[in-house]
Amino acid sequence: MTIKHLVLLRFKPDTTLADQTECKAGFADLQKYIPGMLSFEQGSDVSPEGKNHGFEHVAAMTFIDAAARDAYLIHPAHLAFVARLSPHLADVLVFDYAH
């Protein structure tokens, strides 16, 4: 059974558009380094409902299984990305489900 891993981001108010763009590009690059990641997509909120609770961006990854997702969480490329991204974030929401 595959695992869908969703990461919602709320950027700090002082995060520049250039910093946001760099963060999004870094997220996309992870697929090059992470074994077992079947797909990656991301996007910014465009919902007219206004129920995003301030979260502005989502990344959605599909992993071949829970073991691949678990390996991603501790992978050096992921940890380095998190270290670069964290100073720009006000909040993060992560939600995983079996697919």
Jmol script that loads the backbone (N, CA, C; Angstrom):
load data "model"
ATOM      1  N   MET A   1       0.845  -1.180   0.000  1.00  0.00           N
ATOM      2  CA  MET A   1       0.000   0.000   0.000  1.00  0.00           C
ATOM      3  C   MET A   1       0.893   1.245   0.000  1.00  0.00           C
ATOM      4  N   THR A   2       0.622   2.183  -0.906  1.00  0.00           N
ATOM      5  CA  THR A   2       1.420   3.404  -0.963  1.00  0.00           C
ATOM      6  C   THR A   2       1.017   4.361   0.160  1.00  0.00           C
ATOM      7  N   ILE A   3       1.914   5.312   0.426  1.00  0.00           N
ATOM      8  CA  ILE A   3       1.677   6.338   1.444  1.00  0.00           C
ATOM      9  C   ILE A   3       1.700   7.702   0.762  1.00  0.00           C
ATOM     10  N   LYS A   4       0.646   8.469   0.984  1.00  0.00           N
ATOM     11  CA  LYS A   4       0.586   9.849   0.511  1.00  0.00           C
ATOM     12  C   LYS A   4       1.010  10.728   1.679  1.00  0.00           C
ATOM     13  N   HIS A   5       1.975  11.599   1.430  1.00  0.00           N
ATOM     14  CA  HIS A   5       2.556  12.473   2.451  1.00  0.00           C
ATOM     15  C   HIS A   5       2.274  13.917   2.027  1.00  0.00           C
ATOM     16  N   LEU A   6       1.440  14.608   2.793  1.00  0.00           N
ATOM     17  CA  LEU A   6       1.073  15.988   2.496  1.00  0.00           C
ATOM     18  C   LEU A   6       1.747  16.924   3.488  1.00  0.00           C
ATOM     19  N   VAL A   7       2.327  17.990   2.984  1.00  0.00           N
ATOM     20  CA  VAL A   7       3.004  18.979   3.821  1.00  0.00           C
ATOM     21  C   VAL A   7       2.433  20.346   3.456  1.00  0.00           C
ATOM     22  N   LEU A   8       1.767  20.987   4.410  1.00  0.00           N
ATOM     23  CA  LEU A   8       1.214  22.323   4.198  1.00  0.00           C
ATOM     24  C   LEU A   8       2.105  23.339   4.893  1.00  0.00           C
ATOM     25  N   LEU A   9       2.391  24.437   4.194  1.00  0.00           N
ATOM     26  CA  LEU A   9       3.316  25.449   4.693  1.00  0.00           C
ATOM     27  C   LEU A   9       2.620  26.781   4.889  1.00  0.00           C
ATOM     28  N   ARG A  10       2.982  27.427   5.989  1.00  0.00           N
ATOM     29  CA  ARG A  10       2.591  28.821   6.228  1.00  0.00           C
ATOM     30  C   ARG A  10       3.898  29.601   6.376  1.00  0.00           C
ATOM     31  N   PHE A  11       4.163  30.469   5.418  1.00  0.00           N
ATOM     32  CA  PHE A  11       5.392  31.246   5.458  1.00  0.00           C
ATOM     33  C   PHE A  11       5.273  32.389   6.456  1.00  0.00           C
ATOM     34  N   LYS A  12       6.412  32.786   7.022  1.00  0.00           N
ATOM     35  CA  LYS A  12       6.444  33.961   7.881  1.00  0.00           C
ATOM     36  C   LYS A  12       6.115  35.186   7.027  1.00  0.00           C
ATOM     37  N   PRO A  13       5.486  36.195   7.632  1.00  0.00           N
ATOM     38  CA  PRO A  13       5.095  37.387   6.869  1.00  0.00           C
ATOM     39  C   PRO A  13       6.275  38.083   6.165  1.00  0.00           C
ATOM     40  N   ASP A  14       7.466  37.995   6.742  1.00  0.00           N
ATOM     41  CA  ASP A  14       8.616  38.680   6.141  1.00  0.00           C
ATOM     42  C   ASP A  14       9.383  37.817   5.130  1.00  0.00           C
ATOM     43  N   THR A  15       8.866  36.637   4.810  1.00  0.00           N
ATOM     44  CA  THR A  15       9.512  35.783   3.819  1.00  0.00           C
ATOM     45  C   THR A  15       9.282  36.381   2.437  1.00  0.00           C
ATOM     46  N   THR A  16      10.372  36.625   1.730  1.00  0.00           N
ATOM     47  CA  THR A  16      10.266  37.239   0.411  1.00  0.00           C
ATOM     48  C   THR A  16       9.751  36.233  -0.616  1.00  0.00           C
ATOM     49  N   LEU A  17       9.263  36.748  -1.721  1.00  0.00           N
ATOM     50  CA  LEU A  17       8.818  35.894  -2.816  1.00  0.00           C
ATOM     51  C   LEU A  17       9.984  35.058  -3.338  1.00  0.00           C
ATOM     52  N   ALA A  18      11.181  35.644  -3.377  1.00  0.00           N
ATOM     53  CA  ALA A  18      12.368  34.905  -3.819  1.00  0.00           C
ATOM     54  C   ALA A  18      12.662  33.732  -2.877  1.00  0.00           C
ATOM     55  N   ASP A  19      12.537  33.961  -1.570  1.00  0.00           N
ATOM     56  CA  ASP A  19      12.753  32.878  -0.597  1.00  0.00           C
ATOM     57  C   ASP A  19      11.695  31.790  -0.758  1.00  0.00           C
ATOM     58  N   GLN A  20      10.449  32.184  -0.976  1.00  0.00           N
ATOM     59  CA  GLN A  20       9.386  31.199  -1.190  1.00  0.00           C
ATOM     60  C   GLN A  20       9.664  30.373  -2.445  1.00  0.00           C
ATOM     61  N   THR A  21      10.085  31.023  -3.502  1.00  0.00           N
ATOM     62  CA  THR A  21      10.390  30.332  -4.752  1.00  0.00           C
ATOM     63  C   THR A  21      11.535  29.354  -4.561  1.00  0.00           C
ATOM     64  N   GLU A  22      12.559  29.764  -3.818  1.00  0.00           N
ATOM     65  CA  GLU A  22      13.690  28.882  -3.534  1.00  0.00           C
ATOM     66  C   GLU A  22      13.249  27.665  -2.711  1.00  0.00           C
ATOM     67  N   CYS A  23      12.373  27.886  -1.746  1.00  0.00           N
ATOM     68  CA  CYS A  23      11.868  26.781  -0.931  1.00  0.00           C
ATOM     69  C   CYS A  23      11.087  25.785  -1.787  1.00  0.00           C
ATOM     70  N   LYS A  24      10.252  26.292  -2.665  1.00  0.00           N
ATOM     71  CA  LYS A  24       9.443  25.429  -3.528  1.00  0.00           C
ATOM     72  C   LYS A  24      10.334  24.631  -4.480  1.00  0.00           C
ATOM     73  N   ALA A  25      11.365  25.258  -5.013  1.00  0.00           N
ATOM     74  CA  ALA A  25      12.294  24.557  -5.897  1.00  0.00           C
ATOM     75  C   ALA A  25      13.048  23.480  -5.129  1.00  0.00           C
ATOM     76  N   GLY A  26      13.436  23.780  -3.898  1.00  0.00           N
ATOM     77  CA  GLY A  26      14.116  22.792  -3.070  1.00  0.00           C
ATOM     78  C   GLY A  26      13.250  21.589  -2.781  1.00  0.00           C
ATOM     79  N   PHE A  27      11.977  21.818  -2.558  1.00  0.00           N
ATOM     80  CA  PHE A  27      11.033  20.715  -2.344  1.00  0.00           C
ATOM     81  C   PHE A  27      10.998  19.812  -3.576  1.00  0.00           C
ATOM     82  N   ALA A  28      10.874  20.425  -4.740  1.00  0.00           N
ATOM     83  CA  ALA A  28      10.793  19.657  -5.983  1.00  0.00           C
ATOM     84  C   ALA A  28      12.065  18.851  -6.230  1.00  0.00           C
ATOM     85  N   ASP A  29      13.207  19.384  -5.842  1.00  0.00           N
ATOM     86  CA  ASP A  29      14.484  18.692  -6.049  1.00  0.00           C
ATOM     87  C   ASP A  29      14.612  17.413  -5.228  1.00  0.00           C
ATOM     88  N   LEU A  30      13.875  17.309  -4.141  1.00  0.00           N
ATOM     89  CA  LEU A  30      14.016  16.131  -3.276  1.00  0.00           C
ATOM     90  C   LEU A  30      13.754  14.822  -4.016  1.00  0.00           C
ATOM     91  N   GLN A  31      12.868  14.856  -4.982  1.00  0.00           N
ATOM     92  CA  GLN A  31      12.536  13.612  -5.689  1.00  0.00           C
ATOM     93  C   GLN A  31      13.767  13.011  -6.373  1.00  0.00           C
ATOM     94  N   LYS A  32      14.737  13.838  -6.737  1.00  0.00           N
ATOM     95  CA  LYS A  32      15.968  13.356  -7.373  1.00  0.00           C
ATOM     96  C   LYS A  32      16.801  12.495  -6.425  1.00  0.00           C
ATOM     97  N   TYR A  33      16.657  12.729  -5.127  1.00  0.00           N
ATOM     98  CA  TYR A  33      17.541  12.110  -4.138  1.00  0.00           C
ATOM     99  C   TYR A  33      16.879  11.043  -3.269  1.00  0.00           C
ATOM    100  N   ILE A  34      15.583  10.976  -3.277  1.00  0.00           N
ATOM    101  CA  ILE A  34      14.864  10.119  -2.334  1.00  0.00           C
ATOM    102  C   ILE A  34      14.366   8.854  -3.031  1.00  0.00           C
ATOM    103  N   PRO A  35      14.950   7.695  -2.693  1.00  0.00           N
ATOM    104  CA  PRO A  35      14.446   6.448  -3.265  1.00  0.00           C
ATOM    105  C   PRO A  35      13.052   6.145  -2.723  1.00  0.00           C
ATOM    106  N   GLY A  36      12.232   5.558  -3.554  1.00  0.00           N
ATOM    107  CA  GLY A  36      10.905   5.157  -3.116  1.00  0.00           C
ATOM    108  C   GLY A  36       9.847   6.234  -3.211  1.00  0.00           C
ATOM    109  N   MET A  37      10.229   7.456  -3.636  1.00  0.00           N
ATOM    110  CA  MET A  37       9.239   8.512  -3.849  1.00  0.00           C
ATOM    111  C   MET A  37       8.716   8.340  -5.277  1.00  0.00           C
ATOM    112  N   LEU A  38       7.467   7.951  -5.386  1.00  0.00           N
ATOM    113  CA  LEU A  38       6.879   7.672  -6.694  1.00  0.00           C
ATOM    114  C   LEU A  38       6.451   8.929  -7.439  1.00  0.00           C
ATOM    115  N   SER A  39       5.975   9.917  -6.695  1.00  0.00           N
ATOM    116  CA  SER A  39       5.523  11.147  -7.338  1.00  0.00           C
ATOM    117  C   SER A  39       5.636  12.319  -6.380  1.00  0.00           C
ATOM    118  N   PHE A  40       5.679  13.498  -6.978  1.00  0.00           N
ATOM    119  CA  PHE A  40       5.744  14.739  -6.221  1.00  0.00           C
ATOM    120  C   PHE A  40       4.957  15.792  -6.986  1.00  0.00           C
ATOM    121  N   GLU A  41       4.158  16.541  -6.264  1.00  0.00           N
ATOM    122  CA  GLU A  41       3.498  17.707  -6.833  1.00  0.00           C
ATOM    123  C   GLU A  41       3.325  18.739  -5.737  1.00  0.00           C
ATOM    124  N   GLN A  42       3.174  19.991  -6.146  1.00  0.00           N
ATOM    125  CA  GLN A  42       2.988  21.056  -5.171  1.00  0.00           C
ATOM    126  C   GLN A  42       2.205  22.184  -5.798  1.00  0.00           C
ATOM    127  N   GLY A  43       1.642  23.020  -4.937  1.00  0.00           N
ATOM    128  CA  GLY A  43       0.902  24.156  -5.429  1.00  0.00           C
ATOM    129  C   GLY A  43       0.511  25.099  -4.304  1.00  0.00           C
ATOM    130  N   SER A  44       0.119  26.286  -4.708  1.00  0.00           N
ATOM    131  CA  SER A  44      -0.338  27.303  -3.764  1.00  0.00           C
ATOM    132  C   SER A  44      -1.855  27.290  -3.686  1.00  0.00           C
ATOM    133  N   ASP A  45      -2.371  27.712  -2.552  1.00  0.00           N
ATOM    134  CA  ASP A  45      -3.818  27.688  -2.324  1.00  0.00           C
ATOM    135  C   ASP A  45      -4.549  28.606  -3.301  1.00  0.00           C
ATOM    136  N   VAL A  46      -5.572  28.059  -3.953  1.00  0.00           N
ATOM    137  CA  VAL A  46      -6.421  28.837  -4.864  1.00  0.00           C
ATOM    138  C   VAL A  46      -7.904  28.665  -4.516  1.00  0.00           C
ATOM    139  N   SER A  47      -8.175  28.094  -3.350  1.00  0.00           N
ATOM    140  CA  SER A  47      -9.558  27.840  -2.960  1.00  0.00           C
ATOM    141  C   SER A  47     -10.283  29.139  -2.621  1.00  0.00           C
ATOM    142  N   PRO A  48     -11.511  29.295  -3.094  1.00  0.00           N
ATOM    143  CA  PRO A  48     -12.302  30.469  -2.739  1.00  0.00           C
ATOM    144  C   PRO A  48     -12.982  30.340  -1.369  1.00  0.00           C
ATOM    145  N   GLU A  49     -12.852  29.162  -0.714  1.00  0.00           N
ATOM    146  CA  GLU A  49     -13.568  28.925   0.542  1.00  0.00           C
ATOM    147  C   GLU A  49     -12.985  29.669   1.736  1.00  0.00           C
ATOM    148  N   GLY A  50     -11.705  30.015   1.677  1.00  0.00           N
ATOM    149  CA  GLY A  50     -11.080  30.713   2.797  1.00  0.00           C
ATOM    150  C   GLY A  50     -10.906  29.846   4.028  1.00  0.00           C
ATOM    151  N   LYS A  51     -10.716  28.554   3.851  1.00  0.00           N
ATOM    152  CA  LYS A  51     -10.591  27.633   4.986  1.00  0.00           C
ATOM    153  C   LYS A  51      -9.199  27.029   5.089  1.00  0.00           C
ATOM    154  N   ASN A  52      -8.213  27.735   4.564  1.00  0.00           N
ATOM    155  CA  ASN A  52      -6.851  27.201   4.575  1.00  0.00           C
ATOM    156  C   ASN A  52      -6.115  27.468   5.890  1.00  0.00           C
ATOM    157  N   HIS A  53      -6.756  28.179   6.806  1.00  0.00           N
ATOM    158  CA  HIS A  53      -6.182  28.466   8.129  1.00  0.00           C
ATOM    159  C   HIS A  53      -4.795  29.080   8.029  1.00  0.00           C
ATOM    160  N   GLY A  54      -4.587  29.871   6.976  1.00  0.00           N
ATOM    161  CA  GLY A  54      -3.317  30.574   6.798  1.00  0.00           C
ATOM    162  C   GLY A  54      -2.257  29.785   6.060  1.00  0.00           C
ATOM    163  N   PHE A  55      -2.497  28.510   5.796  1.00  0.00           N
ATOM    164  CA  PHE A  55      -1.525  27.718   5.040  1.00  0.00           C
ATOM    165  C   PHE A  55      -1.605  28.134   3.581  1.00  0.00           C
ATOM    166  N   GLU A  56      -0.440  28.367   2.988  1.00  0.00           N
ATOM    167  CA  GLU A  56      -0.374  28.960   1.657  1.00  0.00           C
ATOM    168  C   GLU A  56       0.059  27.992   0.570  1.00  0.00           C
ATOM    169  N   HIS A  57       0.723  26.934   0.948  1.00  0.00           N
ATOM    170  CA  HIS A  57       1.351  26.063  -0.047  1.00  0.00           C
ATOM    171  C   HIS A  57       1.260  24.620   0.426  1.00  0.00           C
ATOM    172  N   VAL A  58       1.135  23.696  -0.526  1.00  0.00           N
ATOM    173  CA  VAL A  58       1.107  22.273  -0.192  1.00  0.00           C
ATOM    174  C   VAL A  58       2.063  21.527  -1.101  1.00  0.00           C
ATOM    175  N   ALA A  59       2.723  20.534  -0.539  1.00  0.00           N
ATOM    176  CA  ALA A  59       3.515  19.572  -1.304  1.00  0.00           C
ATOM    177  C   ALA A  59       2.908  18.201  -1.028  1.00  0.00           C
ATOM    178  N   ALA A  60       2.731  17.422  -2.086  1.00  0.00           N
ATOM    179  CA  ALA A  60       2.139  16.088  -1.965  1.00  0.00           C
ATOM    180  C   ALA A  60       3.094  15.076  -2.582  1.00  0.00           C
ATOM    181  N   MET A  61       3.507  14.125  -1.783  1.00  0.00           N
ATOM    182  CA  MET A  61       4.418  13.079  -2.233  1.00  0.00           C
ATOM    183  C   MET A  61       3.753  11.731  -2.053  1.00  0.00           C
ATOM    184  N   THR A  62       4.008  10.839  -2.979  1.00  0.00           N
ATOM    185  CA  THR A  62       3.547   9.462  -2.848  1.00  0.00           C
ATOM    186  C   THR A  62       4.774   8.577  -2.734  1.00  0.00           C
ATOM    187  N   PHE A  63       4.781   7.758  -1.686  1.00  0.00           N
ATOM    188  CA  PHE A  63       5.881   6.823  -1.441  1.00  0.00           C
ATOM    189  C   PHE A  63       5.408   5.404  -1.695  1.00  0.00           C
ATOM    190  N   ILE A  64       6.330   4.573  -2.116  1.00  0.00           N
ATOM    191  CA  ILE A  64       6.002   3.193  -2.457  1.00  0.00           C
ATOM    192  C   ILE A  64       5.416   2.443  -1.258  1.00  0.00           C
ATOM    193  N   ASP A  65       5.864   2.803  -0.056  1.00  0.00           N
ATOM    194  CA  ASP A  65       5.348   2.183   1.165  1.00  0.00           C
ATOM    195  C   ASP A  65       5.778   3.017   2.371  1.00  0.00           C
ATOM    196  N   ALA A  66       5.354   2.599   3.550  1.00  0.00           N
ATOM    197  CA  ALA A  66       5.683   3.340   4.776  1.00  0.00           C
ATOM    198  C   ALA A  66       7.178   3.346   5.047  1.00  0.00           C
ATOM    199  N   ALA A  67       7.864   2.267   4.697  1.00  0.00           N
ATOM    200  CA  ALA A  67       9.318   2.209   4.922  1.00  0.00           C
ATOM    201  C   ALA A  67      10.037   3.274   4.090  1.00  0.00           C
ATOM    202  N   ALA A  68       9.587   3.486   2.852  1.00  0.00           N
ATOM    203  CA  ALA A  68      10.194   4.516   2.004  1.00  0.00           C
ATOM    204  C   ALA A  68       9.930   5.909   2.571  1.00  0.00           C
ATOM    205  N   ARG A  69       8.718   6.130   3.060  1.00  0.00           N
ATOM    206  CA  ARG A  69       8.401   7.410   3.705  1.00  0.00           C
ATOM    207  C   ARG A  69       9.262   7.625   4.936  1.00  0.00           C
ATOM    208  N   ASP A  70       9.415   6.580   5.736  1.00  0.00           N
ATOM    209  CA  ASP A  70      10.226   6.688   6.946  1.00  0.00           C
ATOM    210  C   ASP A  70      11.688   6.982   6.617  1.00  0.00           C
ATOM    211  N   ALA A  71      12.193   6.375   5.547  1.00  0.00           N
ATOM    212  CA  ALA A  71      13.572   6.625   5.122  1.00  0.00           C
ATOM    213  C   ALA A  71      13.729   8.071   4.641  1.00  0.00           C
ATOM    214  N   TYR A  72      12.720   8.588   3.970  1.00  0.00           N
ATOM    215  CA  TYR A  72      12.721   9.988   3.516  1.00  0.00           C
ATOM    216  C   TYR A  72      12.840  10.943   4.698  1.00  0.00           C
ATOM    217  N   LEU A  73      12.123  10.658   5.770  1.00  0.00           N
ATOM    218  CA  LEU A  73      12.099  11.561   6.917  1.00  0.00           C
ATOM    219  C   LEU A  73      13.482  11.784   7.518  1.00  0.00           C
ATOM    220  N   ILE A  74      14.346  10.781   7.441  1.00  0.00           N
ATOM    221  CA  ILE A  74      15.687  10.897   8.020  1.00  0.00           C
ATOM    222  C   ILE A  74      16.783  10.995   6.960  1.00  0.00           C
ATOM    223  N   HIS A  75      16.399  11.073   5.693  1.00  0.00           N
ATOM    224  CA  HIS A  75      17.370  11.157   4.599  1.00  0.00           C
ATOM    225  C   HIS A  75      18.140  12.481   4.703  1.00  0.00           C
ATOM    226  N   PRO A  76      19.455  12.460   4.506  1.00  0.00           N
ATOM    227  CA  PRO A  76      20.240  13.697   4.611  1.00  0.00           C
ATOM    228  C   PRO A  76      19.763  14.824   3.689  1.00  0.00           C
ATOM    229  N   ALA A  77      19.294  14.500   2.493  1.00  0.00           N
ATOM    230  CA  ALA A  77      18.799  15.550   1.586  1.00  0.00           C
ATOM    231  C   ALA A  77      17.555  16.210   2.161  1.00  0.00           C
ATOM    232  N   HIS A  78      16.676  15.423   2.759  1.00  0.00           N
ATOM    233  CA  HIS A  78      15.469  15.977   3.374  1.00  0.00           C
ATOM    234  C   HIS A  78      15.828  16.827   4.587  1.00  0.00           C
ATOM    235  N   LEU A  79      16.714  16.332   5.426  1.00  0.00           N
ATOM    236  CA  LEU A  79      17.104  17.080   6.624  1.00  0.00           C
ATOM    237  C   LEU A  79      17.785  18.398   6.268  1.00  0.00           C
ATOM    238  N   ALA A  80      18.615  18.395   5.226  1.00  0.00           N
ATOM    239  CA  ALA A  80      19.262  19.633   4.784  1.00  0.00           C
ATOM    240  C   ALA A  80      18.223  20.617   4.246  1.00  0.00           C
ATOM    241  N   PHE A  81      17.248  20.104   3.504  1.00  0.00           N
ATOM    242  CA  PHE A  81      16.182  20.955   2.985  1.00  0.00           C
ATOM    243  C   PHE A  81      15.379  21.571   4.131  1.00  0.00           C
ATOM    244  N   VAL A  82      15.028  20.777   5.118  1.00  0.00           N
ATOM    245  CA  VAL A  82      14.267  21.278   6.272  1.00  0.00           C
ATOM    246  C   VAL A  82      15.057  22.380   6.987  1.00  0.00           C
ATOM    247  N   ALA A  83      16.352  22.203   7.114  1.00  0.00           N
ATOM    248  CA  ALA A  83      17.184  23.215   7.772  1.00  0.00           C
ATOM    249  C   ALA A  83      17.171  24.536   6.993  1.00  0.00           C
ATOM    250  N   ARG A  84      17.151  24.466   5.655  1.00  0.00           N
ATOM    251  CA  ARG A  84      17.093  25.682   4.828  1.00  0.00           C
ATOM    252  C   ARG A  84      15.709  26.311   4.859  1.00  0.00           C
ATOM    253  N   LEU A  85      14.673  25.486   4.906  1.00  0.00           N
ATOM    254  CA  LEU A  85      13.290  25.962   4.837  1.00  0.00           C
ATOM    255  C   LEU A  85      12.801  26.532   6.166  1.00  0.00           C
ATOM    256  N   SER A  86      13.163  25.921   7.252  1.00  0.00           N
ATOM    257  CA  SER A  86      12.601  26.247   8.575  1.00  0.00           C
ATOM    258  C   SER A  86      12.636  27.722   8.950  1.00  0.00           C
ATOM    259  N   PRO A  87      13.715  28.456   8.673  1.00  0.00           N
ATOM    260  CA  PRO A  87      13.716  29.872   9.066  1.00  0.00           C
ATOM    261  C   PRO A  87      12.621  30.711   8.398  1.00  0.00           C
ATOM    262  N   HIS A  88      12.046  30.205   7.321  1.00  0.00           N
ATOM    263  CA  HIS A  88      11.032  30.953   6.574  1.00  0.00           C
ATOM    264  C   HIS A  88       9.599  30.574   6.952  1.00  0.00           C
ATOM    265  N   LEU A  89       9.445  29.606   7.857  1.00  0.00           N
ATOM    266  CA  LEU A  89       8.119  29.068   8.136  1.00  0.00           C
ATOM    267  C   LEU A  89       7.539  29.539   9.462  1.00  0.00           C
ATOM    268  N   ALA A  90       6.276  29.916   9.409  1.00  0.00           N
ATOM    269  CA  ALA A  90       5.533  30.219  10.629  1.00  0.00           C
ATOM    270  C   ALA A  90       4.889  28.950  11.172  1.00  0.00           C
ATOM    271  N   ASP A  91       4.534  28.022  10.263  1.00  0.00           N
ATOM    272  CA  ASP A  91       3.878  26.790  10.696  1.00  0.00           C
ATOM    273  C   ASP A  91       3.945  25.763   9.577  1.00  0.00           C
ATOM    274  N   VAL A  92       3.865  24.497   9.971  1.00  0.00           N
ATOM    275  CA  VAL A  92       3.851  23.366   9.042  1.00  0.00           C
ATOM    276  C   VAL A  92       2.807  22.381   9.545  1.00  0.00           C
ATOM    277  N   LEU A  93       2.059  21.808   8.622  1.00  0.00           N
ATOM    278  CA  LEU A  93       1.108  20.756   8.931  1.00  0.00           C
ATOM    279  C   LEU A  93       1.439  19.570   8.040  1.00  0.00           C
ATOM    280  N   VAL A  94       1.618  18.404   8.646  1.00  0.00           N
ATOM    281  CA  VAL A  94       1.931  17.194   7.896  1.00  0.00           C
ATOM    282  C   VAL A  94       0.809  16.190   8.131  1.00  0.00           C
ATOM    283  N   PHE A  95       0.369  15.566   7.034  1.00  0.00           N
ATOM    284  CA  PHE A  95      -0.708  14.580   7.107  1.00  0.00           C
ATOM    285  C   PHE A  95      -0.363  13.457   6.146  1.00  0.00           C
ATOM    286  N   ASP A  96      -0.294  12.237   6.664  1.00  0.00           N
ATOM    287  CA  ASP A  96      -0.010  11.060   5.849  1.00  0.00           C
ATOM    288  C   ASP A  96      -1.206  10.117   5.873  1.00  0.00           C
ATOM    289  N   TYR A  97      -1.418   9.459   4.743  1.00  0.00           N
ATOM    290  CA  TYR A  97      -2.463   8.433   4.723  1.00  0.00           C
ATOM    291  C   TYR A  97      -2.076   7.324   3.751  1.00  0.00           C
ATOM    292  N   ALA A  98      -2.593   6.139   4.051  1.00  0.00           N
ATOM    293  CA  ALA A  98      -2.365   4.978   3.184  1.00  0.00           C
ATOM    294  C   ALA A  98      -3.273   5.123   1.982  1.00  0.00           C
ATOM    295  N   HIS A  99      -2.739   4.788   0.837  1.00  0.00           N
ATOM    296  CA  HIS A  99      -3.450   5.035  -0.422  1.00  0.00           C
ATOM    297  C   HIS A  99      -3.554   3.754  -1.228  1.00  0.00           C
TER     298      HIS A  99
END
end "model"
wireframe off; spacefill off
backbone 0.3
color backbone group
